[in-house]
Amino acid sequence: MTHSSRWLRTVCLLLFIGLGGCASWWGEEAPDPQVHLVKVDVVRARLLEQKFILNFRVDNPGDSDLTVRSLAYRIHLGGLLLAEGEHEHWFTVSPRHSAYFNVPIRTNLWPQVRELVKLLEKPREEIPYRLEGELETGLFIAHYVHLARNGVIIAADFIAE
C-alpha cells in the first residue's frame, strides 16, 4: 500500500465519520424559538430625535441550547413605521428557558408627526402595533426564524402625568 493510497483511505474514512455526524444535525428539527416584545422604554423624546429601548424575550422550547446571533426587526405603530434595523448580540438560551435582551433604537418621527398626533388624540384608546423580523440562530450553521407579532398599546400608559 503506497503512502498516497493510505492517505486517500484515511481522508475517506474521516469524511464518512464526519458526514455520519452531520446527518444527526438535520434529523429532528427543534421547535422554533418564540420572540416577544415585552416592553418599550422611552429614554429621550426630543423634536428631531427619539431614543427607545426595546425589551425582548426569547423563549427556547427545545431540548438543547439555543444560540442567538442577531435580530433584524421592523416595528409599525398603527400604520406608521416606528423603527427598523438590525441588532447583533450573541447570547445563549438554555433548554426550556427564556432570556431577555435589550435593543437600543434611535429614530426621527418628525416627518410623521401629523399621523402620530392623530394616533395620540385619544390616549386611552388602543393603538395596534406590529413586529416583523428575523431572528438568526445557530452556532455554526445559521437558522433564520421569521417573526410576525401583533398587539396593542395604550398611549396613556407611556405619558407621564
GROMACS elastic network, one bead per residue, 0.5 to 0.9 nm:
[ bonds ]
;  ai    aj funct       b0    kb
    1     4     6  0.83857   500
    1     5     6  0.65269   500
    1     6     6  0.66462   500
    2     5     6  0.53997   500
    2     6     6  0.62607   500
    2     7     6  0.86106   500
    3     6     6  0.51933   500
    3     7     6  0.61393   500
    3     8     6  0.86533   500
    4     8     6  0.61113   500
    4     9     6  0.86666   500
    5     9     6  0.61698   500
    5    10     6  0.85548   500
    6     9     6  0.51903   500
    6    10     6  0.61978   500
    6    11     6  0.86743   500
    7    10     6  0.51213   500
    7    11     6  0.62229   500
    7    12     6  0.86719   500
    8    11     6  0.51526   500
    8    12     6  0.61845   500
    8    13     6  0.86000   500
    9    12     6  0.50642   500
    9    13     6  0.60759   500
    9    14     6  0.85865   500
   10    13     6  0.51008   500
   10    14     6  0.62130   500
   10    15     6  0.86333   500
   11    14     6  0.51408   500
   11    15     6  0.61823   500
   11    16     6  0.87423   500
   12    15     6  0.50446   500
   12    16     6  0.62513   500
   12    17     6  0.86231   500
   13    16     6  0.52362   500
   13    17     6  0.62092   500
   13    18     6  0.85191   500
   14    17     6  0.51060   500
   14    18     6  0.59590   500
   14    19     6  0.84404   500
   15    18     6  0.50152   500
   15    19     6  0.58909   500
   15    20     6  0.83677   500
   16    19     6  0.51245   500
   16    20     6  0.59945   500
   16    21     6  0.86740   500
   17    20     6  0.52035   500
   17    21     6  0.65694   500
   17    22     6  0.88605   500
   18    21     6  0.52845   500
   18    22     6  0.63497   500
   18    23     6  0.89322   500
   19    23     6  0.62965   500
   20    23     6  0.53482   500
   20    24     6  0.72557   500
   21    24     6  0.56200   500
   21    25     6  0.71832   500
   22    25     6  0.51414   500
   22    26     6  0.72659   500
   23    26     6  0.57171   500
   23    27     6  0.64497   500
   24    28     6  0.78196   500
   25    28     6  0.78830   500
   25    29     6  0.83087   500
   26    29     6  0.65742   500
   29    32     6  0.85611   500
   30    33     6  0.87578   500
   30    61     6  0.80597   500
   30    62     6  0.55033   500
   30    63     6  0.75274   500
   30    64     6  0.82950   500
   31    60     6  0.81797   500
   31    61     6  0.63686   500
   31    62     6  0.58353   500
   32    60     6  0.75927   500
   32    61     6  0.74180   500
   32    62     6  0.77949   500
   32   145     6  0.67574   500
   33    58     6  0.65778   500
   33    59     6  0.54943   500
   33    61     6  0.62773   500
   33    62     6  0.77639   500
   33    66     6  0.82822   500
   33   135     6  0.89211   500
   33   145     6  0.76275   500
   34    57     6  0.80397   500
   34    58     6  0.56626   500
   34    59     6  0.50406   500
   34    60     6  0.68686   500
   34    61     6  0.80248   500
   34   145     6  0.88667   500
   34   147     6  0.83052   500
   35    56     6  0.68141   500
   35    57     6  0.56945   500
   35    59     6  0.64616   500
   35   135     6  0.83037   500
   35   147     6  0.73312   500
   35   149     6  0.86112   500
   36    55     6  0.85222   500
   36    56     6  0.55505   500
   36    57     6  0.52133   500
   36    58     6  0.66176   500
   36    59     6  0.83510   500
   36   131     6  0.88866   500
   36   149     6  0.76726   500
   37    40     6  0.78707   500
   37    54     6  0.70804   500
   37    55     6  0.60389   500
   37    57     6  0.66043   500
   37   131     6  0.78290   500
   37   149     6  0.84577   500
   38    54     6  0.78203   500
   38    55     6  0.55115   500
   38    56     6  0.54175   500
   38    57     6  0.65262   500
   39    53     6  0.82740   500
   39    54     6  0.62075   500
   39    55     6  0.50838   500
   39    56     6  0.72491   500
   40    52     6  0.66925   500
   40    53     6  0.58024   500
   40    55     6  0.61097   500
   40   158     6  0.89671   500
   41    51     6  0.86898   500
   41    52     6  0.55054   500
   41    53     6  0.50586   500
   41    54     6  0.65267   500
   41    55     6  0.77971   500
   41   158     6  0.85195   500
   42    45     6  0.70857   500
   42    50     6  0.79502   500
   42    51     6  0.63422   500
   42    53     6  0.65875   500
   42    54     6  0.89457   500
   42   158     6  0.80731   500
   43    50     6  0.77425   500
   43    51     6  0.52867   500
   43    52     6  0.51846   500
   43    53     6  0.69202   500
   44    49     6  0.80141   500
   44    50     6  0.56923   500
   44    51     6  0.51049   500
   44    52     6  0.70322   500
   45    48     6  0.83356   500
   45    49     6  0.64267   500
   45    51     6  0.63357   500
   45    52     6  0.84247   500
   46    49     6  0.52120   500
   46    50     6  0.57519   500
   46    51     6  0.85668   500
   46   108     6  0.89692   500
   47    50     6  0.75957   500
   47   108     6  0.80702   500
   47   109     6  0.81938   500
   47   110     6  0.67616   500
   48   107     6  0.82689   500
   48   108     6  0.54358   500
   48   109     6  0.70356   500
   48   110     6  0.58525   500
   49   106     6  0.68278   500
   49   107     6  0.57770   500
   49   109     6  0.73114   500
   49   110     6  0.80577   500
   50   105     6  0.82531   500
   50   106     6  0.56456   500
   50   107     6  0.53067   500
   50   108     6  0.60278   500
   50   109     6  0.74357   500
   51   104     6  0.73007   500
   51   105     6  0.57564   500
   51   107     6  0.65335   500
   51   108     6  0.88770   500
   52   103     6  0.83041   500
   52   104     6  0.59098   500
   52   105     6  0.53372   500
   52   106     6  0.64376   500
   52   107     6  0.83903   500
   53   102     6  0.62737   500
   53   103     6  0.55343   500
   53   105     6  0.61051   500
   53   106     6  0.87760   500
   54   101     6  0.83985   500
   54   102     6  0.55734   500
   54   103     6  0.50258   500
   54   104     6  0.62943   500
   54   105     6  0.74136   500
   55   100     6  0.70442   500
   55   101     6  0.60228   500
   55   103     6  0.65303   500
   55   104     6  0.88327   500
   56    99     6  0.83658   500
   56   100     6  0.56347   500
   56   101     6  0.54486   500
   56   102     6  0.61609   500
   56   103     6  0.77955   500
   57    98     6  0.65668   500
   57    99     6  0.56508   500
   57   101     6  0.65296   500
   57   102     6  0.88650   500
   58    68     6  0.89980   500
   58    93     6  0.77318   500
   58    97     6  0.84721   500
   58    98     6  0.54269   500
   58    99     6  0.53536   500
   58   100     6  0.63527   500
   58   101     6  0.81432   500
   59    93     6  0.77720   500
   59    95     6  0.89812   500
   59    96     6  0.72662   500
   59    97     6  0.60359   500
   59    99     6  0.67408   500
   59   100     6  0.89741   500
   60    63     6  0.82676   500
   60    64     6  0.85438   500
   60    65     6  0.79516   500
   60    66     6  0.66885   500
   60    93     6  0.64396   500
   60    94     6  0.70508   500
   60    95     6  0.59025   500
   60    96     6  0.52103   500
   60    97     6  0.55989   500
   60    98     6  0.60719   500
   60    99     6  0.84314   500
   61    64     6  0.88589   500
   61    95     6  0.66114   500
   61    97     6  0.72081   500
   61    98     6  0.87624   500
   62    65     6  0.76423   500
   62    66     6  0.79303   500
   62    94     6  0.87821   500
   62    95     6  0.55796   500
   62    96     6  0.59731   500
   62    97     6  0.89219   500
   63    94     6  0.84505   500
   63    96     6  0.66419   500
   64    93     6  0.88619   500
   64    94     6  0.69146   500
   64    96     6  0.82301   500
   65    92     6  0.65277   500
   65    93     6  0.57732   500
   65    95     6  0.52322   500
   65    96     6  0.87681   500
   66    91     6  0.83640   500
   66    92     6  0.54850   500
   66    93     6  0.50623   500
   66    94     6  0.65021   500
   66    95     6  0.71964   500
   66   137     6  0.70163   500
   66   138     6  0.68480   500
   66   139     6  0.82717   500
   67    90     6  0.70050   500
   67    91     6  0.58494   500
   67    93     6  0.64430   500
   67    94     6  0.88962   500
   67   136     6  0.87074   500
   67   137     6  0.54697   500
   67   138     6  0.52313   500
   67   139     6  0.58594   500
   68    71     6  0.82857   500
   68    89     6  0.74760   500
   68    90     6  0.54498   500
   68    91     6  0.54367   500
   68    92     6  0.60771   500
   68    93     6  0.76957   500
   68   135     6  0.73686   500
   68   136     6  0.61255   500
   68   138     6  0.65022   500
   68   139     6  0.80407   500
   69    87     6  0.88405   500
   69    88     6  0.61576   500
   69    89     6  0.57647   500
   69    91     6  0.69382   500
   69    92     6  0.89005   500
   69   135     6  0.76358   500
   69   136     6  0.53684   500
   69   137     6  0.53816   500
   69   138     6  0.72089   500
   69   139     6  0.80883   500
   69   142     6  0.85190   500
   70    86     6  0.70795   500
   70    87     6  0.55751   500
   70    89     6  0.55404   500
   70    90     6  0.66959   500
   70   134     6  0.83284   500
   70   135     6  0.59942   500
   70   136     6  0.52201   500
   70   137     6  0.73224   500
   71    85     6  0.83864   500
   71    86     6  0.55999   500
   71    87     6  0.52757   500
   71    88     6  0.64769   500
   71    89     6  0.80850   500
   71   133     6  0.70781   500
   71   134     6  0.58330   500
   71   136     6  0.62312   500
   72    84     6  0.76521   500
   72    85     6  0.58073   500
   72    87     6  0.63729   500
   72    88     6  0.84902   500
   72   132     6  0.83889   500
   72   133     6  0.52206   500
   72   134     6  0.51865   500
   72   135     6  0.64831   500
   72   136     6  0.82009   500
   73    83     6  0.79645   500
   73    84     6  0.54253   500
   73    85     6  0.56015   500
   73    86     6  0.61458   500
   73    87     6  0.82085   500
   73   131     6  0.70285   500
   73   132     6  0.57554   500
   73   134     6  0.65885   500
   73   135     6  0.84600   500
   73   147     6  0.85504   500
   74    81     6  0.74342   500
   74    82     6  0.77573   500
   74    83     6  0.58342   500
   74    85     6  0.67001   500
   74    86     6  0.89007   500
   74   130     6  0.80872   500
   74   131     6  0.59099   500
   74   132     6  0.51828   500
   74   133     6  0.59625   500
   75    80     6  0.85349   500
   75    81     6  0.60962   500
   75    82     6  0.55297   500
   75    83     6  0.53476   500
   75    84     6  0.62585   500
   75   129     6  0.70863   500
   75   130     6  0.57098   500
   75   132     6  0.64494   500
   75   133     6  0.85797   500
   76    79     6  0.63051   500
   76    80     6  0.53434   500
   76    82     6  0.52411   500
   76    83     6  0.71979   500
   76    84     6  0.88668   500
   76   128     6  0.83359   500
   76   129     6  0.54157   500
   76   130     6  0.50835   500
   76   131     6  0.66109   500
   76   132     6  0.84276   500
   77    80     6  0.51699   500
   77    81     6  0.63421   500
   77    82     6  0.59910   500
   77   116     6  0.87743   500
   77   119     6  0.88404   500
   77   127     6  0.70353   500
   77   128     6  0.61729   500
   77   130     6  0.66753   500
   77   152     6  0.88726   500
   77   153     6  0.89748   500
   78    81     6  0.82650   500
   78   116     6  0.88120   500
   78   119     6  0.74618   500
   78   127     6  0.60087   500
   78   128     6  0.51890   500
   78   129     6  0.57236   500
   78   130     6  0.79810   500
   79   115     6  0.85967   500
   79   128     6  0.85721   500
   79   129     6  0.83521   500
   80   112     6  0.75688   500
   80   115     6  0.76208   500
   80   116     6  0.78066   500
   81    84     6  0.76737   500
   82   107     6  0.75279   500
   82   108     6  0.87206   500
   82   109     6  0.74086   500
   83   105     6  0.73990   500
   83   106     6  0.78929   500
   83   107     6  0.64696   500
   83   108     6  0.89535   500
   84   105     6  0.84622   500
   84   107     6  0.89091   500
   85   105     6  0.82311   500
   87   103     6  0.66508   500
   87   104     6  0.85801   500
   89   101     6  0.86855   500
   90   137     6  0.89873   500
   91    99     6  0.87200   500
   91   101     6  0.89551   500
   92    99     6  0.80841   500
   93    96     6  0.83199   500
   93    97     6  0.64886   500
   93    98     6  0.63262   500
   93    99     6  0.59153   500
   94    97     6  0.54603   500
   94    98     6  0.74196   500
   94    99     6  0.83551   500
   95    98     6  0.84823   500
  108   111     6  0.74784   500
  108   112     6  0.86192   500
  109   112     6  0.53442   500
  109   113     6  0.60255   500
  109   116     6  0.80848   500
  110   114     6  0.84802   500
  111   114     6  0.79852   500
  112   115     6  0.55732   500
  112   116     6  0.61843   500
  112   117     6  0.87371   500
  113   117     6  0.60293   500
  113   118     6  0.86200   500
  114   117     6  0.51922   500
  114   118     6  0.63964   500
  114   119     6  0.88419   500
  115   118     6  0.51403   500
  115   119     6  0.64425   500
  115   120     6  0.88521   500
  116   119     6  0.51093   500
  116   120     6  0.63387   500
  116   121     6  0.87742   500
  117   120     6  0.50313   500
  117   121     6  0.60556   500
  118   121     6  0.53034   500
  118   122     6  0.81733   500
  119   122     6  0.71563   500
  119   123     6  0.79783   500
  119   125     6  0.88651   500
  119   127     6  0.71020   500
  119   155     6  0.86406   500
  120   123     6  0.52682   500
  120   124     6  0.87205   500
  120   125     6  0.85047   500
  120   127     6  0.85975   500
  120   155     6  0.65599   500
  120   156     6  0.86336   500
  121   125     6  0.89645   500
  122   125     6  0.57379   500
  122   126     6  0.88463   500
  122   155     6  0.82401   500
  122   156     6  0.86366   500
  123   126     6  0.79315   500
  123   127     6  0.89389   500
  123   154     6  0.65101   500
  123   157     6  0.83794   500
  123   159     6  0.85923   500
  124   154     6  0.58865   500
  124   155     6  0.65289   500
  124   156     6  0.56717   500
  124   157     6  0.83811   500
  125   153     6  0.83817   500
  125   154     6  0.60069   500
  125   155     6  0.74814   500
  125   156     6  0.84157   500
  126   152     6  0.57229   500
  126   153     6  0.54903   500
  126   155     6  0.74671   500
  127   151     6  0.83906   500
  127   152     6  0.52503   500
  127   153     6  0.52779   500
  127   154     6  0.61669   500
  127   155     6  0.74592   500
  128   150     6  0.72071   500
  128   151     6  0.56967   500
  128   153     6  0.64363   500
  128   154     6  0.89123   500
  129   149     6  0.83595   500
  129   150     6  0.58145   500
  129   151     6  0.53911   500
  129   152     6  0.55961   500
  129   153     6  0.72139   500
  130   148     6  0.72268   500
  130   149     6  0.57333   500
  130   151     6  0.65130   500
  130   152     6  0.84848   500
  131   147     6  0.72342   500
  131   148     6  0.56879   500
  131   149     6  0.50366   500
  131   150     6  0.63438   500
  131   151     6  0.85263   500
  132   146     6  0.77116   500
  132   147     6  0.52572   500
  132   149     6  0.65644   500
  132   150     6  0.88004   500
  133   145     6  0.83817   500
  133   146     6  0.59499   500
  133   148     6  0.67848   500
  134   144     6  0.62361   500
  134   145     6  0.54798   500
  134   147     6  0.56258   500
  134   148     6  0.88646   500
  135   143     6  0.81896   500
  135   144     6  0.56574   500
  135   145     6  0.50459   500
  135   146     6  0.64808   500
  135   147     6  0.73162   500
  136   142     6  0.63715   500
  136   143     6  0.57698   500
  136   145     6  0.64476   500
  136   146     6  0.89058   500
  137   141     6  0.82582   500
  137   142     6  0.56976   500
  137   143     6  0.51260   500
  137   144     6  0.62557   500
  137   145     6  0.76229   500
  138   141     6  0.55712   500
  138   143     6  0.57468   500
  138   144     6  0.86016   500
  139   142     6  0.70019   500
  153   156     6  0.88816   500
  153   157     6  0.80660   500
  154   157     6  0.57529   500
  154   158     6  0.76526   500
  155   158     6  0.55101   500
  155   159     6  0.66610   500
  156   159     6  0.51759   500
  156   160     6  0.80549   500
  156   161     6  0.89641   500
  157   160     6  0.79444   500
